[in-house]
Amino acid sequence: MSAMNEHREKMSAVVTGCTSGLGRSLFNKFSAEGWSVTGCGRRIQLLESLKEDKNADASTVPCDIRLENHVLNLRSVIRAKPGYIDALVLNAGTIGQLPLPAFDQINLMELRRLFESNVFANFNVVQKLLPLMNAKGIIVHITSDASRTPYAGWSGYGASKAAFN
Ligand SMILES: NC(=O)c1ccc[n+]([C@@H]2O[C@H](COP(=O)([O-])OP(=O)(O)OC[C@H]3O[C@@H](n4cnc5c(N)ncnc54)[C@H](OP(=O)(O)O)[C@@H]3O)[C@@H](O)[C@H]2O)c1
C-alpha cells in the first residue's frame, strides 16, 4: 500500500464500516501507510477514538450507508480532498439476527433489514462514489464464503452476500 501515485502526493482510500473489526484495521493500516483515507460508520465514539493515532489526511465521517443523505454527505467530505479515490473498500456489513435462526425461524423484517444493509446500502455507496473514483481505481467488496457455501442457519446472511456479489 505504500506506492505513491505519480500525479499527486497521496493515494486515496475509502473504507466503509471503520469503527470495528476488519474495517477498523484497514483504516488504521491505510492511515499508517500515509494514504489519504476516509472511513465511515455509525458509532460516533468509536469514530472519535480513531482520531488519536491517524495521520493528518485520515478522516472519519458519521454515516449510515443505508441513507442517501448520509452517503451524499460522505461524498462531500471526500470531494473536498484532493484527487480521486484509488481504493474503495465496501466492508460495512451485518450478520443480522443472532443467534442465527433456522430457516423456518427467519423473521421476514429482519431478512429485509439484512438485505438493506448488505445489498442496497452498498449500491447506495457505489452509485454515489463512482464519479469520484480514479479511472484505474479499485472497488473491493468484502463478501463471505457463506455467499457460496450453504451453512445451517446462515441462509439469510448468505443470500444477502450472494446478492452483494
Ligand atoms: N468476521 C467474520 O468472520 C467475517 C467473515 C466473512 C465476512 N465478513 C464480512 O467482513 C466485513 C467486516 O466484518 P467484521 O467481522 O469486521 O464486522 P464488525 O466488526 O461487525 O464491523 C462491521 C462494520 O460495519 C459497519 N456498519 C454496519 N452497518 C453499517 C451501516 N448501515 N452504515 C455504516 N456502517 C455500518 C459497523 O459500523 P457501525 O456499527 O459503527 O455503523 C462496523 O464498523 C462484513 O462485511 C462481514 O460481513 C466477516
PDBQT file of the ligand as one rigid body, heavy atoms in Angstrom, charges set to zero:
ROOT
HETATM    1  N1  LIG A 201     -15.993 -11.716  10.952  1.00  0.00    +0.000 N 
HETATM    2  C1  LIG A 201     -16.004 -12.708  10.079  1.00  0.00    +0.000 C 
HETATM    3  O1  LIG A 201     -15.675 -13.872  10.401  1.00  0.00    +0.000 OA
HETATM    4  C2  LIG A 201     -16.399 -12.450   8.640  1.00  0.00    +0.000 A 
HETATM    5  C3  LIG A 201     -16.338 -13.487   7.734  1.00  0.00    +0.000 A 
HETATM    6  C4  LIG A 201     -16.683 -13.253   6.396  1.00  0.00    +0.000 A 
HETATM    7  C5  LIG A 201     -17.071 -11.986   6.005  1.00  0.00    +0.000 A 
HETATM    8  N2  LIG A 201     -17.144 -10.986   6.922  1.00  0.00    +0.000 N 
HETATM    9  C6  LIG A 201     -17.549  -9.670   6.447  1.00  0.00    +0.000 C 
HETATM   10  O2  LIG A 201     -16.472  -8.768   6.686  1.00  0.00    +0.000 OA
HETATM   11  C7  LIG A 201     -16.975  -7.461   6.930  1.00  0.00    +0.000 C 
HETATM   12  C8  LIG A 201     -16.433  -6.939   8.258  1.00  0.00    +0.000 C 
HETATM   13  O3  LIG A 201     -16.795  -7.863   9.264  1.00  0.00    +0.000 OA
HETATM   14  P1  LIG A 201     -16.323  -7.687  10.774  1.00  0.00    +0.000 P 
HETATM   15  O4  LIG A 201     -16.307  -9.034  11.393  1.00  0.00    +0.000 OA
HETATM   16  O5  LIG A 201     -15.100  -6.828  10.829  1.00  0.00    +0.000 OA
HETATM   17  O6  LIG A 201     -17.623  -6.919  11.330  1.00  0.00    +0.000 OA
HETATM   18  P2  LIG A 201     -17.852  -5.866  12.504  1.00  0.00    +0.000 P 
HETATM   19  O7  LIG A 201     -16.733  -5.845  13.493  1.00  0.00    +0.000 OA
HETATM   20  O8  LIG A 201     -19.236  -6.128  12.995  1.00  0.00    +0.000 OA
HETATM   21  O9  LIG A 201     -17.822  -4.479  11.710  1.00  0.00    +0.000 OA
HETATM   22  C9  LIG A 201     -18.818  -4.133  10.823  1.00  0.00    +0.000 C 
HETATM   23  C10 LIG A 201     -18.615  -2.684  10.450  1.00  0.00    +0.000 C 
HETATM   24  O10 LIG A 201     -19.657  -2.318   9.553  1.00  0.00    +0.000 OA
HETATM   25  C11 LIG A 201     -20.209  -1.109   9.997  1.00  0.00    +0.000 C 
HETATM   26  N3  LIG A 201     -21.595  -0.999   9.554  1.00  0.00    +0.000 N 
HETATM   27  C12 LIG A 201     -22.595  -1.910   9.629  1.00  0.00    +0.000 A 
HETATM   28  N4  LIG A 201     -23.732  -1.413   9.151  1.00  0.00    +0.000 NA
HETATM   29  C13 LIG A 201     -23.459  -0.143   8.759  1.00  0.00    +0.000 A 
HETATM   30  C14 LIG A 201     -24.229   0.894   8.191  1.00  0.00    +0.000 A 
HETATM   31  N5  LIG A 201     -25.543   0.736   7.921  1.00  0.00    +0.000 N 
HETATM   32  N6  LIG A 201     -23.626   2.077   7.907  1.00  0.00    +0.000 NA
HETATM   33  C15 LIG A 201     -22.313   2.247   8.164  1.00  0.00    +0.000 A 
HETATM   34  N7  LIG A 201     -21.520   1.301   8.706  1.00  0.00    +0.000 NA
HETATM   35  C16 LIG A 201     -22.091   0.124   9.007  1.00  0.00    +0.000 A 
HETATM   36  C17 LIG A 201     -20.072  -1.124  11.510  1.00  0.00    +0.000 C 
HETATM   37  O11 LIG A 201     -20.040   0.202  11.976  1.00  0.00    +0.000 OA
HETATM   38  P3  LIG A 201     -21.169   0.899  12.874  1.00  0.00    +0.000 P 
HETATM   39  O12 LIG A 201     -21.854  -0.180  13.671  1.00  0.00    +0.000 OA
HETATM   40  O13 LIG A 201     -20.400   1.882  13.706  1.00  0.00    +0.000 OA
HETATM   41  O14 LIG A 201     -22.056   1.565  11.889  1.00  0.00    +0.000 OA
HETATM   42  C18 LIG A 201     -18.689  -1.764  11.657  1.00  0.00    +0.000 C 
HETATM   43  O15 LIG A 201     -17.679  -0.781  11.579  1.00  0.00    +0.000 OA
HETATM   44  C19 LIG A 201     -18.501  -7.568   6.899  1.00  0.00    +0.000 C 
HETATM   45  O16 LIG A 201     -18.978  -7.218   5.619  1.00  0.00    +0.000 OA
HETATM   46  C20 LIG A 201     -18.742  -9.047   7.153  1.00  0.00    +0.000 C 
HETATM   47  O17 LIG A 201     -19.974  -9.482   6.617  1.00  0.00    +0.000 OA
HETATM   48  C21 LIG A 201     -16.801 -11.189   8.221  1.00  0.00    +0.000 A 
ENDROOT
TORSDOF 0
